[in-house]
């Protein structure tokens, strides 16, 4: 669970962050701190579509084999990605600009943004447009 540093209000619950088939997921060092800083700076509600994924859950949802969502990840040593539902283009733009300015990779999809901290693990941050093929 991530709490607002000033108010103590719950910003993200463990249920939102953990893989649906794991009681407690493994997160990359520093990822939750970066996510908390982003959430506080964004200062708007954030609805998570997906965060941590076990290998089985990642396969079930059609995730990439080397996804940064994976809790078992040799590059980042845990999850360092999150998918956030976007209600409209202005919300998506505001969150994407903030995330890019803070070194997050941003993937733009029709109904969500993919954000990850690959920068923390020796990979260059990216901006990409994704397409959900379902």
C-alpha positions as CSV (number, residue, x, y, z in Angstrom):
1,X,0.0,0.0,0.0
2,X,1.3,3.5,-0.8
3,X,0.2,6.4,1.4
4,X,0.4,10.1,0.7
5,X,3.4,11.4,2.6
6,X,1.6,14.4,4.0
7,X,-2.0,13.3,4.6
8,X,-1.5,9.5,5.1
9,X,-4.3,8.9,2.6
10,X,-4.1,5.7,0.7
11,X,-3.0,6.4,-2.9
12,X,-2.6,2.8,-4.1
13,X,-3.8,-0.3,-2.3
14,X,-1.8,-3.6,-2.3
15,X,-4.7,-5.2,-4.3
16,X,-4.2,-2.6,-7.1
17,X,-0.4,-3.1,-7.2
18,X,0.0,-6.9,-6.7
19,X,-0.4,-9.5,-9.4
20,X,-3.9,-11.0,-9.1
21,X,-2.5,-14.4,-8.5
22,X,0.1,-13.4,-5.9
23,X,-0.5,-12.3,-2.3
24,X,2.6,-10.1,-2.3
25,X,4.5,-9.2,-5.5
26,X,8.1,-8.3,-5.9
27,X,8.8,-4.7,-7.1
28,X,12.1,-3.3,-8.5
29,X,14.2,-1.3,-6.1
30,X,13.0,2.3,-6.1
31,X,9.9,1.7,-8.2
32,X,7.3,2.2,-5.5
33,X,9.0,5.4,-4.4
34,X,9.1,6.7,-8.0
35,X,5.4,5.8,-8.4
36,X,4.5,7.6,-5.2
37,X,6.4,10.8,-6.2
38,X,4.6,10.7,-9.6
39,X,1.2,10.2,-8.0
40,X,1.6,13.1,-5.5
41,X,2.9,15.4,-8.3
42,X,0.1,14.5,-10.6
43,X,-2.5,15.2,-7.9
44,X,-5.4,13.6,-9.7
45,X,-7.1,10.2,-9.2
46,X,-5.2,7.3,-10.9
47,X,-7.0,4.1,-11.8
48,X,-4.7,1.1,-12.4
49,X,-5.4,-1.4,-15.2
50,X,-2.3,-3.5,-14.4
51,X,0.8,-3.3,-12.4
52,X,2.7,-6.4,-11.1
53,X,2.2,-9.6,-13.1
54,X,3.4,-13.1,-12.2
55,X,4.8,-15.0,-15.3
56,X,1.5,-17.0,-15.5
57,X,-0.7,-13.9,-15.3
58,X,1.5,-12.1,-17.8
59,X,1.1,-15.0,-20.3
60,X,-2.7,-15.1,-19.6
61,X,-3.1,-11.4,-20.5
62,X,-0.8,-11.6,-23.6
63,X,2.0,-9.6,-22.1
64,X,5.4,-9.4,-23.7
65,X,7.8,-12.2,-22.5
66,X,10.3,-9.6,-21.2
67,X,7.7,-7.2,-19.8
68,X,8.7,-4.8,-17.1
69,X,5.4,-5.8,-15.4
70,X,6.9,-9.1,-14.5
71,X,7.6,-9.8,-10.8
72,X,10.3,-12.2,-11.9
73,X,12.4,-10.0,-14.1
74,X,16.2,-10.4,-14.6
75,X,16.6,-6.8,-15.8
76,X,14.8,-4.9,-13.0
77,X,14.6,-7.6,-10.3
78,X,10.9,-7.0,-10.0
79,X,8.0,-5.1,-11.4
80,X,8.8,-1.6,-12.5
81,X,5.7,-0.9,-14.8
82,X,2.1,0.2,-14.5
83,X,-0.8,0.6,-16.9
84,X,-3.1,3.5,-16.0
85,X,-6.6,4.0,-17.4
86,X,-7.1,7.4,-19.2
87,X,-10.5,8.9,-19.2
88,X,-9.7,11.5,-21.8
89,X,-7.0,13.0,-24.0
90,X,-6.2,15.9,-21.6
91,X,-5.7,13.6,-18.7
92,X,-3.5,11.4,-20.8
93,X,-1.4,14.3,-22.0
94,X,-0.9,15.8,-18.5
95,X,0.2,12.5,-17.1
96,X,2.4,11.6,-20.1
97,X,4.2,14.9,-20.0
98,X,4.8,14.7,-16.3
99,X,6.0,11.1,-16.5
100,X,8.4,11.8,-19.5
101,X,9.8,14.8,-17.7
102,X,10.6,12.6,-14.7
103,X,12.4,9.9,-16.8
104,X,9.5,7.4,-17.1
105,X,9.0,5.4,-20.4
106,X,5.5,6.2,-21.7
107,X,3.5,3.9,-24.0
108,X,0.3,5.5,-25.4
109,X,-2.6,3.2,-26.0
110,X,-6.2,4.0,-26.9
111,X,-7.5,3.6,-23.3
112,X,-4.5,3.6,-21.1
113,X,-0.9,4.7,-20.6
114,X,1.9,2.3,-19.9
115,X,4.5,3.8,-17.6
116,X,7.8,2.1,-16.6
117,X,11.1,2.9,-15.0
118,X,13.5,1.1,-17.4
119,X,15.8,4.1,-16.9
120,X,16.6,2.9,-13.4
121,X,17.9,-0.4,-15.0
122,X,20.2,0.8,-17.6
123,X,17.7,1.2,-20.4
124,X,16.9,4.4,-22.3
125,X,13.4,5.8,-21.6
126,X,11.0,5.8,-24.6
127,X,7.8,7.3,-25.8
128,X,5.9,4.9,-28.0
129,X,2.4,4.3,-29.4
130,X,1.0,0.9,-28.7
131,X,-1.9,-0.9,-30.2
132,X,-4.0,-3.5,-28.3
133,X,-4.7,-6.4,-30.6
134,X,-7.6,-8.1,-29.0
